[in-house]
Structures are given as C-alpha cells and as structure tokens.
Amino acid sequence: MKGTVLPLAILLLPAALAAQATSKPFRYNGSGTVFFSAGACQHGNLNVGVGAAGEGFLWRGLTLGGEAGYYRFPADPDVGYGVFMIGPGYHFVNRNKPAKIDPYLNLRLVGGAFSSGGFSGAGGLGAGANYWFKERLGLQTGVQVHVLAIEEAIVSFRVGLAFR
C-alpha cells in the first residue's frame, strides 16, 4: 500500500494541474455601482444624492445601463426627488483582459423624475472611471449631468463602490 501512494500521486498531479488551468477565463460582462453624489443645480444650490446603477455589455465596449437614485437640496429639506434613467454607454476597455482602470461614458436617454410636484421627464450624460482594486470590486468616480424636464439641470460628482 505504501508503495502505491507515490506513483498514484505522480499520475494524478498532471490532472489536478490541468483542472486548475481550465478554470473559466476572465470576461467583463457588466458592472453595478452604489454611489453617493454631491453637486449643484444651475441656480447654484447644493444637491446631494444616493443611488445605484448597473449595465451590461452588448458588443465590445458598448453597454446598456440604467440608474435610480434619490436626490435632495440640503438648504430645503422638503425638496427631494427620485430619478430613474436608462440608455447606452461605452467602456474603453478590453473585456477579456483584467485592467485596473476602466474609463467610461454614458448617455441616459429615457427617464423620469418623481417629486411631490409630480412626474417629469429626465435624461443625463456622464463620464468617469472605475478603479478595480480587486478582480470584482472597485471604486467608481465620475461626473453626471441630469437634465429634468421641469427646467432643472444638476451637475454632480460621484463616488461609489463598483462590482462586476
């Protein structure tokens, strides 16, 4: 029995190594983010918010994504609004190779905003980058512009936790 352990180990070692080598290769298929934002409207009033966003790759760097968030003006605690939007985006990254920095652009074409005053249409434009400090966990920073049909535009800086 003792004499069979070493030959058996020698026979099984290449199979074990081959099984590790055939593990699933890296592929970046989409990402999600929870974020905090701070900025100002076109009147100069401070605006803060929290939200979540996600997107999936369609082809190469082209994505389809959406976001939802709640924003308010600290100077007037009674004024707050919720926003949801969807639209295309683009990541300047090779989806098959892990990269530390992942710059992106997004365009939110269809959306809406809800507040105590009712519903209005909304859209947005954003740019930023993800910094992946682990394979599936990173930091997202960026700038987002929301345009609401109630003649309000808000520019905000975002920081969030990204995952893929």
Helices and strands as residue ranges (DSSP letters): H 2-21, E 30-41, E 46-59, E 62-73, E 76-91, E 101-108, E 110-115, E 118-132, E 137-148, E 152-163
